[in-house]
């Protein structure tokens, strides 16, 4: 195990950061026991075992990959500590130490929680980052701290929650499983509590992106736009700032992947306005190239250097919430 592996007040901030989306999806109860997350032993925690009146029985270290404390002098059996409270662990140690020591008194303390797994925030947010969570933190807060949701979001948020990296209600000792939670942005913004769950150490939170459409050439703001709704060529061009001065509105080409091949569709915006040509509905991953005066269209589909959200997660900035 790799050791380096409040609430609705932030909704107002999100509303300022995020506009124009209206979606719905099924929700579920996602509440967890925050006391377990904050006070129970996790992987990466530095634990101190102090036996009152006995130096030999003292111990300091972290749990092993299976969640046990190993190497306690007077404990013949390993002590399972993962996702248990300090008092519960102390009671187990006292029980084993009593076989050797007379009426032992044990104090267990978590000295350092900084080694807990980072929480990742990825996808359609202004600033992807990692979080070290040291207090109760909800989804709305980390979204606000990221700068808000971008217009590339498709309306859904997923939380991947490894059971072995936190102590949420329902996890079982030693069990290694992944829980997937699916939420909707619209319900979060509406203030529905089950769509603003507590975020735990090790969670991977992804604001899901809509499939991209690219608008290039003779537009004021060549850009990637999202294909959340049905969108026509003219609407896509308007989303990219409209036609530039040098645009040739009768010369618009759509490059569309069809299996391993790329086919082209020609669109004349003058004919579209006069209703003599259909305003073609664009599809995900289409490239819309607006002709420009004095420039020849390429023989081959243009190459798009997309600004991918799939960055190296280990290079993302780390923010401590304490």
C-alpha positions in Angstrom: 0.0 0.0 0.0 1.3 3.4 -0.9 1.0 5.7 2.1 1.1 8.7 -0.3 -1.6 7.2 -2.1 -19.0 23.4 5.2 -21.1 23.0 3.1 -23.9 24.7 1.2 -22.3 28.1 1.8 -20.2 27.3 -1.2 -23.2 26.7 -3.5 -23.5 30.4 -4.0 -19.9 30.5 -5.2 -20.6 27.7 -7.6 -23.6 29.5 -9.1 -21.3 32.4 -9.9 -18.7 30.1 -11.4 -21.1 28.0 -13.4 -23.9 29.0 -15.8 -26.0 27.6 -18.5 -26.4 23.9 -17.6 -29.6 22.1 -16.7 -29.4 18.4 -16.4 -31.0 15.6 -14.4 -29.9 12.2 -13.2 -30.7 9.6 -10.6 -29.3 10.4 -7.1 -28.5 8.3 -4.1 -27.7 8.6 -0.5 -24.0 9.2 -0.3 -23.5 10.3 3.3 -20.7 8.8 5.3 -19.6 8.9 8.9 -17.4 12.0 9.1 -16.1 11.0 12.6 -14.6 7.9 11.1 -12.9 9.8 8.3 -11.5 12.4 10.7 -10.5 10.5 13.8 -9.9 6.9 12.8 -6.5 5.5 11.8 -5.8 5.6 8.0 -3.0 4.4 5.9 -0.1 6.9 6.2 -0.9 8.0 9.7 2.0 8.1 12.2 0.8 6.3 15.3 2.3 6.4 18.8 1.7 3.7 21.4 2.6 4.8 24.9 2.5 2.2 27.7 2.3 4.1 31.0 5.2 3.2 33.2 7.0 1.0 30.7 9.4 2.2 28.0 9.9 -1.3 26.5 6.3 -1.6 25.4 6.2 1.7 23.6 5.9 1.8 19.8 5.8 4.3 17.0 5.1 3.7 13.3 2.4 3.2 10.6 0.1 0.3 9.8 1.3 -2.3 7.4 -0.2 -2.9 4.0 -2.8 -5.2 5.6 -3.8 -2.6 8.2 -2.0 -4.1 11.2 0.4 -2.8 13.8 3.4 -5.1 13.7 6.3 -5.4 16.2 4.7 -4.4 19.5 7.0 -6.1 22.1 4.3 -7.6 24.4 1.7 -8.3 21.7 2.0 -11.9 20.4 -0.6 -11.2 17.7 -0.6 -8.3 15.2 -3.1 -5.5 16.2 -5.5 -4.6 13.5 -5.7 -0.8 13.5 -7.0 0.4 10.2 -10.3 2.4 10.5 -10.3 2.0 14.3 -10.3 4.7 16.9 -7.4 5.4 19.2 -9.3 4.1 22.2 -10.3 0.9 20.5 -6.7 0.2 19.4 -5.5 1.0 23.0 -8.0 -1.5 24.4 -6.8 -4.3 22.1 -3.2 -3.6 23.0 -4.0 -3.6 26.7 -5.8 -7.0 26.3 -2.7 -8.6 24.7 -0.2 -6.8 27.0 -2.1 -8.1 30.1 -0.7 -11.5 29.3 2.7 -10.2 30.2 2.3 -7.0 32.1 0.2 -6.4 35.2 -2.8 -4.1 34.5 -1.2 -2.2 31.6 -2.5 1.2 30.7 -2.0 2.2 27.0 -2.5 5.5 25.3 -2.7 5.5 21.5 -2.3 8.8 19.5 -2.3 9.7 15.8 0.7 12.0 15.7 0.6 12.9 12.0 -2.2 12.7 9.4 -0.3 14.3 6.5 0.6 10.9 5.0 -3.0 10.2 4.1 -3.9 9.7 0.4 -4.6 12.8 -1.6 -8.0 13.5 -3.0 -8.0 14.2 -6.8 -10.2 16.7 -8.5 -10.1 16.2 -12.3 -12.1 17.1 -15.4 -14.1 20.2 -16.4 -13.0 22.5 -13.6 -10.9 25.6 -13.9 -8.0 24.3 -11.8 -7.5 20.6 -11.4 -5.6 19.8 -8.2 -4.9 17.5 -5.3 -6.3 18.0 -1.8 -5.0 17.0 1.6 -8.1 16.9 3.7 -7.8 17.4 7.4 -11.3 18.4 8.3 -14.9 17.8 7.2 -15.1 18.8 3.5 -17.9 18.6 1.1 -18.0 18.4 -2.7 -19.3 22.0 -3.1 -16.2 23.3 -1.2 -13.6 21.6 -3.4 -15.4 22.7 -6.5 -15.4 26.3 -5.3 -11.7 26.0 -4.3 -10.9 24.8 -7.9 -12.4 28.0 -9.3 -15.7 26.5 -10.4 -16.9 24.3 -13.2 -16.2 25.1 -16.8 -18.7 25.1 -19.7 -17.1 21.9 -21.0 -18.9 19.9 -18.3 -21.7 17.5 -19.4 -23.7 17.9 -16.1 -22.4 14.8 -14.3 -19.9 14.3 -11.5 -18.4 11.0 -10.5 -16.6 10.1 -7.3 -14.4 7.0 -7.3 -13.9 5.9 -3.7 -11.4 3.2 -2.8 -12.4 1.5 0.4 -8.8 0.9 1.5 -7.9 4.6 1.5 -10.6 6.0 3.9 -13.0 4.9 6.6 -16.4 5.5 5.2 -19.5 3.8 6.6 -19.9 0.3 5.1 -16.2 -0.5 4.4 -15.0 -3.8 5.8 -11.7 -4.6 7.5 -9.2 -5.7 5.0 -11.6 -5.4 2.1 -10.3 -3.8 -1.1 -13.1 -2.5 -3.3 -14.1 0.6 -5.2 -17.3 2.4 -4.8 -18.6 4.6 -7.6 -20.9 7.6 -6.8 -22.7 9.4 -9.6 -24.1 12.9 -9.1 -25.6 15.7 -11.1 -24.6 19.3 -11.2 -28.1 20.6 -11.4 -29.2 18.9 -8.2 -26.0 20.1 -6.4 -26.8 23.7 -7.4 -30.4 23.2 -6.3 -29.1 22.5 -2.8 -30.0 18.8 -2.6 -27.9 17.4 0.3 -27.4 13.9 -1.2 -25.7 15.6 -4.2 -23.2 17.4 -1.9 -21.5 14.5 -0.1 -18.5 14.5 2.2 -15.3 14.1 0.3 -12.8 11.6 1.8 -9.1 11.0 1.5 -8.3 9.1 -1.6 -11.5 10.0 -3.5 -11.1 10.7 -7.2 -13.7 13.4 -8.1 -14.2 13.9 -11.8 -16.4 16.6 -13.3 -17.3 14.8 -16.5 -16.5 16.6 -19.8 -18.9 16.6 -22.7 -17.4 15.3 -26.0 -15.6 18.1 -27.8 -16.3 20.0 -31.1 -13.6 22.1 -32.6 -14.2 25.4 -34.4 -11.2 26.8 -36.3 -10.3 29.1 -39.2 -12.2 32.3 -39.9 -13.9 32.8 -36.5 -13.1 35.4 -33.8 -12.3 32.9 -31.1 -11.1 29.5 -32.5 -11.8 27.1 -29.7 -13.1 23.7 -28.4 -16.7 23.7 -27.5 -18.8 21.0 -25.8 -21.5 18.9 -27.4 -23.9 18.8 -24.5 -27.0 19.5 -26.6 -27.8 19.2 -30.3 -25.9 21.9 -32.0 -25.9 23.2 -35.5 -23.0 24.6 -37.5 -24.2 28.1 -37.2 -24.6 27.8 -33.5 -21.2 26.3 -33.1 -19.6 29.2 -35.1 -21.5 31.7 -32.9 -20.1 30.0 -29.8 -16.7 30.6 -31.2 -17.2 34.4 -31.4 -18.9 34.4 -34.8 -17.3 35.0 -38.2 -14.1 37.0 -38.4 -13.5 39.8 -40.9 -11.5 37.5 -43.2 -14.1 34.7 -43.1 -15.5 33.2 -46.2 -19.0 32.3 -45.1 -19.8 30.3 -48.2 -16.8 28.0 -47.5 -17.3 26.1 -44.3 -16.0 22.5 -44.1 -16.9 19.9 -41.4 -14.4 17.1 -41.0 -16.1 14.1 -39.4 -14.6 10.8 -38.4 -16.4 7.8 -39.8 -14.7 4.7 -38.5 -11.1 4.9 -39.7 -12.0 7.3 -42.4 -12.6 11.1 -42.3 -15.3 12.5 -44.5 -16.1 16.1 -45.3 -19.3 18.1 -45.4 -19.5 21.4 -47.2 -21.7 24.2 -45.7 -22.6 27.5 -47.2 -23.8 29.8 -44.4 -25.4 32.2 -46.9 -27.6 29.4 -48.1 -28.3 28.3 -44.5 -29.6 31.8 -43.7 -31.8 31.8 -46.8 -33.1 28.3 -45.8 -31.9 26.9 -49.1 -29.4 24.6 -47.3 -29.8 22.7 -44.1 -28.1 24.0 -41.0 -26.2 20.7 -40.4 -26.2 19.3 -36.9 -22.7 18.7 -35.7 -21.5 15.6 -33.9 -18.9 15.0 -31.1 -15.3 15.3 -32.3 -16.3 17.2 -35.5 -13.9 19.8 -36.7 -15.5 22.9 -38.3 -13.1 24.8 -40.5 -14.4 28.3 -41.7 -12.6 29.4 -44.8 -10.5 32.5 -44.8 -9.7 35.0 -47.6 -6.3 34.4 -49.2 -5.9 31.0 -47.5 -6.3 27.6 -49.2 -8.1 24.8 -47.4 -5.7 21.9 -46.5 -5.9 18.7 -48.5 -6.0 16.6 -45.3 -8.0 17.1 -42.1 -6.4 19.6 -39.8 -4.5 18.5 -36.7 -6.0 19.6 -33.4 -3.7 20.1 -30.4 -6.4 19.8 -27.8 -5.8 21.1 -24.3 -6.3 17.7 -22.6 -7.4 17.4 -19.0 -5.4 14.2 -18.7 -2.4 15.7 -17.0 0.1 13.9 -14.9 -1.8 13.7 -11.6 1.5 13.7 -9.6 2.3 17.1 -11.0 -1.0 18.7 -10.0 -0.7 21.3 -7.3 -1.6 20.2 -3.7 -3.9 22.2 -1.5 -4.3 21.5 2.2 -7.8 21.9 3.7 -7.4 22.2 7.5 
